[in-house]
């Protein structure tokens, strides 16, 4: 018998499920089975709805929740993440492929499989390249704006099914609204009645029957309503269409189209889906992990998602990602290991074999009504309100992502990412620079506590103290250098400058060169540049760039007390003699040349008295 705990590291990387497999016991298996059955019941109506959004036959949503879910669970890193079809991915699939082929047609399905394969390949490549940290650069605001825009598009795409209208295929959002407004008289009343009954039942069930799956309740009510109307008036009179019976079978083998034409048509949307799906999956995994006290490996999650989509493309599944609803339910249901997510796919298969024929009674307007509810639930009104009220720049990112998604869903999320990164670069290129002074209340404190300067605070006439908070890199050099030069340009006596560098997170070659130039400039003025609280990485960059000698190792200090004791004797003795601010402890002890302060003050008083006598004699 193989001892899994003694496996080499390379085997763990190749088969990551070996890490948690020894934790599977009779107790965890029972808990995982309950969670898996709960998840299978929930995913059944969702998968059918998501496949409808994607323009695929309903059973393809079920297939996407089977093999991909198993592979993602075994090769991912999260204990509770459940993968499968999702709303956002489904709407991107539809938007990308519907202009190329008729939704639901064999050509459409084949292109979707190619799209799924390419998305999986991109995800796997990113995981193997250890690019998991890239998802941190996609802000939460972008995801909120994109999801809200996708929700509106979902609702718009189902208007024709809800009201029984004919609409041109691939119409843009504004075209759908214009067409709907100009064809209000063509609404089929019985179709709309079934949709309204389903919508009302879903809303009421979600609010007053939280323990029951609201989608199933709404489907039953819609199906009964349609059956009654068809029985009394006839299907030709009502115009109510049904989804049709689902294929009750294992996910059939499939083959993507690997022709150059198909790859060219799908590579760009595949990249969007890959990035969006990875962001969604990692964000959900981290969210659940905060409750389960687990650490998520983003790179392994990339690998798991990539392999799941690669496998799904050969088992009739379309692009999948982590599902927040199903992952949350999986955790809340008591799942202990990723085996629960894998088993949910098996339970789903058994359920499909039993209930697939019942889909023949499911009305199309009922599916549209359910998707209206799904779309509404996708819009995060709480966070949107907070962003609009409190965050000016995030408000712009949200608006551009939302509008960009409505105009062109494939490019909307990239527009949001680009704008958010531009704001990020703008912020980092302008690190906060504050002037500090020693705390007057703790002048004798050996720790030399510094506080922010206020308009009433006295400052040193020779050496201001600046705190730089942020990174000094090529994009921030001009901003930092301008602040340094403003000091002596406003007051020529301030030839010295002390920089507290503890809050400087990173410095690059351009930043090191800027400090060297500033040090040389101040030496020519008769002063110097001093650094205190320098971190090891900061010093290492100065050494590697060859600038440590230019700055001067004797100008670099670890602690404030050490710095002030070394710098004070280098200050201008005459300016210190006349100074009344005396903000440093050393100022009260002696002048920079070592003359005791009491003696210096007495001499200054005698000199002032002599000047007064001289002025009096001159006046007389």
URFEN-V451216 format. One record per backbone hydrogen bond with DSSP energy under -1.0 kcal/mol. CO is the residue of the C=O (numbers start at 1). NH is the residue of the N-H. If there is no record, write none. Layout:
BEGIN
co;nh
CO;NH
CO;NH
END
This chain:
BEGIN
co;nh
2;4
3;6
4;7
8;12
9;13
10;14
11;15
15;18
16;19
17;21
20;23
21;24
25;29
26;30
27;31
28;32
29;33
30;34
31;35
32;36
33;37
34;38
35;39
36;40
37;41
38;42
39;43
40;44
42;46
43;47
44;48
45;49
46;50
47;51
48;52
49;53
50;54
51;56
52;55
57;60
58;61
59;63
60;64
63;66
66;70
67;71
68;72
69;73
70;74
71;75
72;76
82;323
84;321
86;90
87;91
88;92
89;93
90;94
91;95
92;96
93;97
94;98
97;100
97;101
102;105
105;109
106;110
107;111
108;112
109;113
110;114
111;115
112;116
113;117
114;118
115;119
116;120
117;121
118;122
119;123
120;124
121;125
122;126
123;127
124;128
125;129
126;131
127;130
131;134
132;135
133;136
134;137
135;138
139;143
140;144
141;145
142;146
143;147
144;148
145;149
146;150
147;151
148;152
149;153
150;154
151;155
152;156
153;157
156;159
158;162
159;163
160;164
160;165
163;188
168;171
172;176
173;177
174;178
175;179
176;180
177;181
178;182
180;183
183;186
184;187
188;192
189;193
190;194
191;195
192;196
193;197
194;198
195;199
196;200
197;201
198;202
199;203
200;204
201;205
202;206
203;207
204;208
205;209
209;212
213;217
214;218
215;219
216;220
217;221
218;222
219;223
220;224
221;225
222;226
223;227
224;228
225;229
226;230
227;231
228;232
229;233
230;234
234;238
235;239
241;364
247;249
259;263
260;264
261;265
262;266
263;267
266;270
267;271
268;272
269;273
270;274
271;275
272;276
273;277
274;278
275;279
276;280
277;281
278;282
279;283
280;284
281;285
282;286
283;287
284;288
285;289
286;290
288;292
289;293
289;294
297;301
298;302
299;303
300;304
301;305
302;306
303;307
304;308
305;309
306;310
307;311
308;312
309;313
311;314
312;315
312;317
314;254
321;84
323;327
324;328
325;329
326;330
327;331
328;332
329;333
330;335
331;334
337;340
338;342
339;343
340;344
343;347
344;348
345;349
346;350
347;351
348;352
349;353
351;355
352;356
355;358
356;246
356;359
357;360
358;361
359;362
362;243
363;367
364;368
365;369
366;370
367;371
368;372
369;373
370;374
371;375
372;376
373;377
374;378
379;381
380;384
381;385
382;386
383;387
384;388
385;389
386;390
387;391
391;395
392;396
393;397
394;398
395;399
396;400
397;401
398;402
399;403
400;404
401;405
402;406
403;407
404;408
408;412
411;415
412;416
413;417
414;418
415;419
416;420
417;421
418;422
419;423
420;424
421;425
422;426
423;427
424;428
425;429
427;430
432;469
434;467
435;453
437;451
439;442
442;445
445;448
449;439
451;437
454;457
462;496
464;498
465;436
466;500
467;434
469;432
470;505
472;508
473;476
473;477
476;480
477;481
478;482
479;483
480;484
481;485
482;486
485;489
486;490
487;491
491;494
493;495
497;530
498;466
499;532
500;468
501;504
503;470
506;472
508;512
509;513
510;514
511;515
512;516
513;517
514;518
515;519
516;520
517;521
518;522
519;523
520;524
521;525
522;527
528;497
530;499
531;557
532;501
535;539
536;540
537;541
538;542
539;543
540;544
541;545
542;547
542;548
543;546
547;551
548;552
552;555
553;556
555;531
557;533
557;534
559;563
560;564
561;565
562;566
563;567
564;568
567;570
568;571
572;576
573;577
574;578
575;579
585;588
586;589
586;590
589;597
591;594
595;591
596;600
597;601
598;602
599;603
600;604
601;605
602;606
603;607
604;608
605;609
606;610
607;611
608;612
609;613
610;614
611;615
612;616
613;617
614;618
615;619
616;620
END
